[in-house]
Amino acid sequence: MGIRMRDLLGSAVESLRYEPTEKRLRAYLEGELVADTGHGRLLWEPRRVVPTYAVPVSDLSALLEPVETQADPSDRRLLDPSIPFAAHTCPGTVFDVVVNGTRRAAAAFRPEDPDLADYVALDFGAFEWREENEPIVAHPHDPFKRIDILASTRRVRVELDGRLLAESSRPILLFETLLPVRFYLPPDDVIVDLQPSETVTYCAYKGRASYFSVPDGPADVAWTYHQPLHDAEPVRHRIAFFDERVDIVVDGERRERPATQWSR
């Protein structure tokens, strides 16, 4: 019997997982080098859906000071990036990271695992990172994840409780591993006068997202990338809506609302 790849990837989510990378990795704290290695590993603690980086202790420029801490992990089945690094889901030792007197509390973790005995995982959000010479945001790039962006002539309607929000026959479709397809529409094809909000988020593959709310409707229901990363350049300034919160009709067929961490 065949195995769906999504199920195969998900079957190991309860395990501690790692994958070596040949990228040169550098982490900085307020301009000071914390780690520089060509022998890093991507590390997924049990139930984590995005990785962090683990580096050999020998490639650290910082001091590690063990601390007594017991972070209660979330009881959610899957831990998305909103769950802090400190919510560890496997046994190990937590450390403060100290560089030239600057301290990041509980920003390193050494799992109790023989395959990772000489490695410490670093809190991605506590440092500035480079893969080779390229800055990265949000979290490390996952080698088993990608985005694919395709122009289309499908007819896309966006509705909310029967109210038409947008309609376009020139969408750009963004496919991202294990996530719903997103329909990015030209701003001129959005019918409602969307209101910019103060909300911003960061994606490792697309960059900094700015959000919009519908007048007299839901907040932060749509977003755009004004300055996308190079992989997402085709969707610059286009607007996408959360399929989880609005109704998307494609070529006359109403799509089922997906259930994700963005559902409300």
Disulfide bonds with the S-S distance in Angstrom:
none
